[in-house]
Structures are given as structure tokens and as C-alpha cells.
Amino acid sequence: MSTDSELTTGRVPFRGWDAARIANRFVQVTAVPDIGGRVMAYDLGDHPFLFVDPLLAGRLFSPEENQGDGSLAAWKNYGGEKTWPAPQGWETDAEWHGPPDPVLDSGRYRLEELGSDGSQAAMTMISPPDPSTGVEICRRFGLGTGSSRVQVDLSFRNIAERTIRWGIWDVVQLAAGMELPNGEQVHDPSCCVTAPVNPHSRFARGFTVMFGAEDNPQWQVRDGLLHAAYQWQIGKIGLDSTGGWIAFHKGSRGKAFVERFAYVPDGEYPDGGATLECWTVGAGQVANLDYAGSGIYLMETEVLSPMCTITPGNSASFALEWESCALDGPVVDVQAGGCSSRPLDVRSAGDGRQLTGSFGVFDAGELRIAWRLPGGELAWGDGLGRVDPLAPVVVDYACAAPPQAAPELYVIAEGDGRPRLLAQK
């Protein structure tokens, strides 16, 4: 391992695999190039967010073994996070016929970059070229100082002699199990995925059921948000969300994982217009794979780019940002500086205002109040102390306020000194 300021990078053993890791004092990101370039761990402090199948840990297979008979039961679902072409399907060559897929899903990626310049640690993995899709995938992960945020840059390069058209589809498998006092592993009902629902959705319920029962009780919409509380029921939905985020919260550990992305208003998205998808493993069968009794407990957050037309030799890219924090409830709002479980509220308190709310922050720094004046100017108010991603932030604060001003909360990040919006009223 090499250390540069608070950043560390290096090759490490992980669950029996040869892995690459980038880390700072808040998070560590661990990838295994040999199993499809997957990120197999994203940990906030001592909390691991990602699912790893213990039966596959440390194992490698030949391309023939990875393909098997081509059915879903042959797929080596190691867990973690990976990038696929969208749309998925088996009817035409305009669909990705996987998983299983011995090249893009489980091929041995090349570790192209692993190091730090002092301000950012980064690792880059590149897939083998895949003649069937015409795609070579490049996956780069960058981590700065004083923060839980990871820049995820994904690109598809056209290695074929034909024009290709794909969406860039990133899939994160989040650990949603728990251990009972007797040692039994079960699903954790405190796990919940949330995301904004498009108020003008093309889908009657704000989402479309892609797999499983239409009346699956996991899929609920309240106050403009999808709330998917894990009940170990198998299913998948797609959302045409324009909000630019999806979040996972594990209540039993008080930890939240967030993915943010830029929505493209005129983009043509895969799967009938889905920008986000959520899949849950549970009791039931998909194709020839039955999860009953499998001991697998996970929820997937899936983010899709618009469809990209790529001419030979050229590339298309898609950028995401991952963040995490301690939080005391499911995520109901996300801003650049953090997320909320209880939104900022303001009430009159004598001659001043009482501000309340519950938050998690993505950067170490100072929490500050600011006031949005009637003319749009921002006036800085009181400081509320130091904050960082490892501790939830509960605000219950009385203060003076300029006339007719609206409160906003900012995190002044220690890493770059930038003020990032946490909440506004």
C-alpha cells in the first residue's frame, strides 16, 4: 500500500481474491479486476455496504464455466457493483444477452491505473473487448480527501467495425441481511431504497413493474418518493425519475448510501424510459433460478444512462457520484452536501426562528446556517459546529433571522473549502 496525505492505494487480498484498493480516513473502495472489474467493497468506517456471496468469495472460473448453459442459474453472481450494456434481452442483437456473460460481466479486466496525486486516489479497470456487443468498458473510480464521495466515470468504447447503440447501466448490490442472536441469517426489514418519483411520469403509479407481482407490497409511493422497504419478496421496478438520485438506508446500522447522476431531459432512456431500477432478491423464482432457501439477501440500486450511438473507434461516457453517511432514517432528500431523513423545518421562536431536521453529511467540515434574502442574496449566519460522514446530524437550534429570509444549511468542506448545500426551506 502507498500513502499520500490521508489517501492510500495499493494491491490487497480481499476475501481470497487479488484486489485493488483506494481509501481515505472515511471510506475504502475495493475492486477485483479478475471478476468483471467489480467493486466488491465500499465501506464507510467499519460498515460494509456491498453484498458478497460467501459461496463464491475468492473463486475464479474459466470463460466456459462462467457461460455455462447460458441460463441465469449458471451466472456467477459474486455481488458488488458492475457495469452492463442496456437494454437487457435475448430477442435481438440490439439487446445484451446476459448475465451470464463471460466477457463484460465476469471477464478478467485489466487494472490500468492505481495511484494518488495527493488530492485524489484513483483506480481504472478496462474490460476485454466484446465482439458480440462491440463494447470495451472502462471503469474509473476517484476518491478525494475528507469525504465519502467517490467519482465514478464509466465509458463504452466501440471496438467493432459497425455503429453500436447502448445505454450504460450500473448495478450496485447492497447487503440487506442480518444475523439473529441464534446465528441464523435472515433479511433485514430495516433496509429501504428511496428515490424521487417523476410527477409527470409516463407510468401510472410512478413506476413500472418489470418483474414479479404487480401488487408486491415493497413498492410504495409517498410524498413524491418511492419507498421500497425490504420484505424479501422477489421483484424489479423501473422509474422514469428526473430527480438525479437513488438511496439505500440500513436502519439497523443507521447508514445511508447514495448515488447521484445528471438527468438528461431529452435523453432516450432504455427499458421504456427508465433512469433508475430497483431489484430485490426474495422468495420466488426467476427463469430457472429459485432464491427460496438461498440465504441471499440484497437490494439493487441501478442507474442507467440515455442510449448512446457510438461510431467505430469512439466512446460514450456516463458519470455518477457515490456518497455515504450516518443517518437516523430513510433518505427523503439529497443535496450536494448530504441527505435528509427529516427535512429542514423552521418555526417562529420569540423574536427569532427555531430550525429542526435530521441529516447526514458527505464531507468533513463546518455546518453553517445561511439566509436567502428576498432579493436572492445569501447572508451567512451562525456556525453549528463540526460535522463528518461518520456521525448523524440532528439540528434543533434557535437563532435570529433577517426579515423575510429563508434558511439554508451548508457544509463548508474541509477538503476544498467549498460550501455545499445540505438543506433548504
C-alpha positions in Angstrom: 0.0 0.0 0.0 1.2 3.6 -0.7 0.1 6.5 1.4 -0.2 10.1 0.1 -1.5 12.5 2.8 -4.6 10.7 4.1 -5.1 8.8 0.8 -3.9 5.2 0.5 -3.8 3.0 -2.6 -2.5 -0.5 -3.3 -3.0 -4.1 -4.1 -4.5 -6.1 -1.3 -6.0 -9.5 -0.6 -9.8 -9.4 -0.3 -11.9 -12.5 0.5 -9.4 -14.7 -1.3 -9.1 -12.5 -4.4 -6.2 -10.3 -5.5 -7.8 -6.8 -5.3 -7.0 -3.1 -5.7 -8.0 -0.5 -3.1 -8.3 3.2 -2.7 -9.1 4.7 0.7 -9.2 7.8 2.9 -10.0 8.2 6.6 -13.7 7.7 6.0 -14.2 5.2 3.2 -12.4 2.4 1.3 -13.2 1.1 -2.1 -12.0 -2.3 -3.1 -12.2 -3.8 -6.6 -11.4 -7.2 -8.1 -10.3 -6.9 -11.7 -10.4 -10.6 -12.3 -14.2 -10.9 -11.8 -15.6 -8.4 -14.3 -13.8 -5.4 -12.8 -16.3 -5.4 -9.9 -16.1 -3.1 -6.9 -16.6 -5.6 -4.2 -16.5 -3.3 -1.1 -17.5 0.2 -0.4 -17.1 0.7 3.3 -18.0 3.7 5.5 -15.8 3.3 8.6 -16.4 -0.3 9.7 -19.7 -0.6 7.8 -19.7 -2.7 4.5 -22.5 -1.6 2.2 -22.0 -4.2 -0.6 -23.2 -7.7 -0.8 -20.6 -10.5 -1.3 -21.8 -14.1 -1.9 -19.7 -16.1 0.6 -20.0 -19.2 -1.5 -18.2 -17.5 -4.4 -15.7 -15.5 -2.4 -12.2 -16.0 -3.7 -13.2 -18.2 -6.6 -12.3 -17.7 -10.3 -13.8 -19.6 -13.2 -12.9 -20.1 -16.9 -14.9 -18.4 -19.6 -16.6 -21.7 -20.3 -17.6 -22.1 -16.7 -18.8 -18.5 -16.5 -21.1 -19.0 -19.5 -22.3 -22.5 -18.5 -25.5 -23.3 -20.3 -26.3 -19.7 -20.7 -29.2 -19.7 -18.2 -29.4 -17.5 -15.2 -28.7 -20.4 -12.9 -25.2 -20.6 -14.5 -24.4 -16.9 -13.6 -21.7 -16.4 -11.0 -23.3 -13.5 -9.1 -20.3 -12.5 -6.9 -22.1 -9.4 -5.6 -20.6 -6.0 -5.5 -21.1 -3.4 -8.3 -20.6 -3.8 -12.1 -21.4 -2.1 -15.4 -23.5 -3.7 -18.1 -24.9 -2.7 -21.5 -28.6 -1.9 -21.7 -31.2 -2.9 -22.7 -31.1 -6.5 -21.5 -32.8 -9.1 -23.5 -32.5 -12.2 -25.6 -34.6 -11.5 -28.7 -32.4 -9.3 -30.9 -28.7 -8.3 -31.3 -29.8 -4.8 -30.0 -30.1 -6.4 -26.6 -27.4 -7.6 -24.2 -27.9 -11.3 -23.7 -26.7 -11.5 -20.1 -26.0 -12.4 -17.5 -24.2 -14.8 -17.7 -21.6 -13.1 -19.9 -18.0 -14.4 -19.8 -16.5 -11.1 -21.1 -18.2 -8.0 -19.8 -19.8 -9.4 -16.7 -17.1 -11.9 -15.5 -14.1 -11.4 -17.8 -10.7 -10.5 -16.4 -10.4 -6.8 -16.6 -7.0 -5.0 -16.9 -6.0 -2.8 -14.0 -4.9 0.3 -15.9 -4.4 2.8 -13.1 -3.9 2.6 -9.3 -2.4 5.6 -7.5 -2.7 9.0 -6.0 -1.6 12.5 -6.8 -2.1 13.7 -3.3 -5.5 15.2 -3.9 -7.2 12.2 -5.4 -6.7 8.5 -5.3 -7.9 6.6 -8.4 -8.2 3.2 -10.0 -9.2 2.3 -13.6 -10.2 -1.1 -14.9 -10.7 -1.9 -18.6 -12.7 -5.0 -19.9 -11.6 -7.3 -22.6 -13.1 -6.3 -26.0 -16.5 -8.0 -26.5 -17.2 -8.7 -30.2 -20.9 -9.5 -29.6 -21.8 -6.1 -28.3 -18.9 -4.2 -29.9 -18.1 -2.8 -26.4 -15.0 -2.3 -24.3 -15.9 -1.0 -20.9 -13.6 1.4 -18.9 -14.4 2.0 -15.2 -12.6 4.7 -13.2 -13.1 5.5 -9.5 -11.7 8.6 -7.9 -11.6 9.4 -4.2 -10.6 12.7 -2.6 -9.7 13.7 0.9 -12.1 14.5 3.8 -15.1 13.0 2.2 -17.1 9.8 1.5 -17.8 10.8 -2.1 -16.4 8.7 -5.0 -16.4 9.9 -8.6 -17.5 7.0 -10.9 -16.7 7.5 -14.5 -17.9 4.9 -16.9 -17.3 4.7 -20.7 -18.1 2.3 -23.6 -15.6 2.3 -26.5 -16.7 0.9 -29.8 -14.2 -1.8 -30.8 -16.4 -3.1 -33.7 -16.5 -2.0 -37.4 -20.2 -1.1 -37.1 -22.1 1.7 -35.3 -23.4 0.5 -31.9 -26.1 1.8 -29.6 -26.2 1.1 -25.9 -27.2 2.6 -22.6 -24.6 2.5 -19.8 -26.1 0.5 -16.9 -24.5 0.5 -13.5 -25.7 -2.1 -10.9 -25.0 -2.0 -7.2 -25.9 -4.9 -4.9 -26.4 -3.8 -1.4 -26.2 -6.1 1.6 -29.7 -6.4 3.1 -29.4 -9.3 5.5 -28.9 -9.6 9.3 -27.9 -12.2 11.8 -30.3 -13.2 14.6 -29.0 -14.0 18.1 -29.1 -17.7 17.3 -26.8 -17.2 14.3 -29.5 -17.5 11.6 -29.2 -15.2 8.6 -32.4 -13.5 7.6 -33.5 -10.4 5.6 -33.2 -7.1 7.4 -36.6 -5.3 7.2 -35.0 -2.0 8.2 -33.4 -1.8 4.7 -35.1 0.7 2.4 -34.5 2.1 -1.1 -35.8 5.6 -1.8 -35.8 7.7 -5.0 -37.8 10.7 -6.3 -40.9 9.8 -8.5 -41.4 11.8 -11.6 -44.5 14.0 -11.0 -45.3 13.7 -14.7 -44.3 10.0 -15.0 -45.3 8.0 -18.1 -46.1 5.2 -15.7 -49.5 5.2 -14.0 -48.1 4.5 -10.5 -44.8 6.5 -11.0 -43.0 3.2 -11.7 -43.4 0.1 -13.9 -43.2 -3.4 -12.6 -40.6 -5.2 -14.7 -40.6 -8.5 -12.8 -42.6 -10.1 -10.1 -46.0 -9.4 -8.7 -47.8 -6.2 -9.6 -49.1 -6.0 -6.1 -45.7 -6.5 -4.4 -46.1 -4.6 -1.1 -42.5 -3.4 -1.3 -43.3 -0.8 -3.9 -44.9 2.2 -2.3 -45.1 5.8 -3.3 -45.5 8.5 -0.6 -45.0 12.3 -0.8 -43.4 12.1 -4.2 -40.9 9.3 -3.3 -40.6 5.7 -3.9 -40.2 3.8 -0.6 -39.1 0.3 -1.1 -38.9 -1.4 2.3 -37.3 -4.8 2.0 -39.6 -7.7 2.7 -37.6 -10.4 0.9 -40.0 -10.5 -2.0 -38.6 -11.0 -5.5 -39.3 -8.2 -7.9 -38.0 -5.4 -10.1 -39.3 -2.0 -11.0 -38.2 0.9 -13.3 -38.7 4.6 -12.7 -38.5 7.5 -15.1 -37.2 9.6 -12.3 -35.8 13.1 -13.1 -34.5 13.7 -9.6 -31.0 12.6 -10.1 -30.6 10.3 -7.1 -31.3 6.9 -5.5 -30.5 5.9 -1.9 -30.3 2.9 0.3 -30.7 3.0 4.1 -29.9 0.2 6.5 -31.8 1.3 9.6 -30.3 -1.4 11.9 -26.9 0.2 11.3 -28.0 3.8 10.8 -26.1 4.1 7.5 -27.1 5.5 4.1 -25.6 5.0 0.6 -26.5 7.5 -2.2 -25.9 7.5 -5.9 -26.2 10.8 -7.8 -26.3 11.4 -11.5 -27.2 14.0 -14.1 -30.6 13.5 -15.7 -30.7 14.3 -19.4 -34.2 15.8 -20.2 -34.1 15.0 -23.9 -32.3 11.6 -23.5 -33.9 8.4 -24.8 -33.5 6.0 -21.8 -33.6 2.2 -22.0 -36.4 -0.1 -20.8 -39.2 2.2 -21.8 -37.7 5.3 -20.3 -36.1 4.1 -17.0 -33.4 6.2 -15.5 -33.5 4.1 -12.3 -34.3 0.5 -11.5 -34.6 -1.5 -8.2 -34.3 -5.2 -8.0 -34.8 -7.2 -4.8 -33.9 -10.9 -4.1 -36.6 -12.7 -2.3 -38.7 -15.9 -2.1 -39.6 -16.8 -5.6 -38.2 -18.0 -8.9 -36.7 -16.1 -11.9 -36.1 -18.2 -15.0 -34.5 -21.4 -13.7 -33.1 -19.9 -10.5 -35.1 -20.2 -7.2 -34.0 -18.0 -4.4 -36.0 -19.7 -1.7 -33.6 -21.1 0.9 -30.6 -19.4 -0.9 -29.6 -17.3 2.1 -29.1 -14.3 -0.3 -30.5 -11.0 1.0 -29.8 -8.0 -1.2 -31.4 -4.9 -2.8 -30.1 -3.5 -6.0 -29.9 0.2 -7.0 -29.5 0.5 -10.7 -28.7 3.7 -12.7 -29.0 4.0 -16.4 -27.6 6.5 -19.0 -29.5 7.5 -22.1 -29.0 5.4 -25.1 -25.7 6.3 -26.8 -24.9 5.9 -30.5 -21.2 5.2 -30.8 -19.4 5.0 -34.1 -16.3 2.8 -34.6 -13.4 3.8 -32.5 -15.3 6.3 -30.5 -16.6 6.3 -26.9 -19.5 7.4 -24.8 -19.4 8.2 -21.1 -21.6 8.4 -18.0 -20.6 9.9 -14.7 -22.0 9.0 -11.2 -21.1 10.0 -7.7 -21.4 7.7 -4.7 -21.7 9.1 -1.2 -22.4 7.7 2.2 -23.1 8.9 5.7 -24.6 8.0 9.1 -28.3 8.9 9.1 -31.1 8.1 11.5 -33.8 7.2 9.0 -34.6 6.5 5.3 -33.4 9.2 2.9 -36.1 11.7 1.8 -33.9 14.3 0.1 -30.4 14.6 -1.3 -28.4 17.7 -1.9 -24.7 18.2 -2.8 -23.7 18.4 0.8 -25.6 15.4 2.2 -29.0 13.9 2.7 -32.0 14.3 5.0 -34.2 11.8 6.9 -36.3 14.7 8.4 -36.3 17.8 6.2 -35.3 21.2 7.4 -38.2 22.9 9.2 -38.5 26.4 10.5 -40.8 27.9 13.1 -41.2 31.2 14.9 -39.4 31.2 18.3 -39.9 34.5 20.1 -38.1 37.2 18.0 -36.2 34.5 16.0 -36.6 31.1 14.4 -36.3 27.5 15.5 -34.6 25.3 12.9 -35.0 21.5 13.1 -34.2 18.5 11.0 -32.1 15.3 10.7 -29.3 14.9 8.2 -26.2 13.0 7.1 -23.2 14.8 5.5 -20.8 13.6 2.8 -17.9 15.8 3.8 -16.0 16.7 7.0 -16.3 20.4 7.7 -18.3 23.1 9.4 -22.1 23.2 9.4 -23.3 26.8 8.7 -26.7 28.5 8.5 -27.3 30.9 5.7 -30.3 33.1 4.9 -31.7 33.6 1.4 -32.8 37.2 1.4 -35.9 38.4 -0.6 -33.6 39.7 -3.4 -31.9 36.3 -3.8 -28.7 37.2 -2.0 -27.2 34.8 0.6 -26.3 36.1 4.1 -24.2 33.8 6.2 -25.4 33.1 9.7 -24.3 31.0 12.7 -21.9 28.1 12.6 -23.3 24.9 14.1 -20.1 23.0 14.7 -18.0 20.4 13.1 -19.6 17.5 11.1 -18.4 14.5 9.2 -19.9 11.4 7.4 -19.5 9.1 10.4 -22.0 10.8 12.7 -25.7 11.8 12.1 -26.5 15.4 12.4 -29.6 16.5 14.3 -30.4 20.2 14.2 -32.6 21.8 16.9 -31.4 25.4 17.0 -32.9 28.8 17.9 -31.4 31.8 16.2 -32.1 35.3 15.0 -33.1 35.8 11.3 -33.2 38.6 8.8 -36.7 39.7 7.9 -38.5 37.6 5.3 -35.4 35.4 4.8 -35.5 31.6 4.2 -33.0 29.4 5.9 -30.5 27.1 4.2 -27.9 24.8 5.7 -24.4 24.3 4.2 -21.4 22.2 4.8 -18.2 24.1 4.4 -16.0 21.2 3.3 -12.5 21.0 4.8 -11.2 19.2 1.7 -11.7 22.0 -0.8 -13.3 24.8 1.3 -16.4 24.8 -0.9 -19.9 25.4 0.7 -22.2 22.6 -0.3 -26.0 22.8 0.2 -27.3 20.4 2.7 -30.9 21.5 3.1 -33.2 24.5 2.4 -36.7 25.5 3.3 
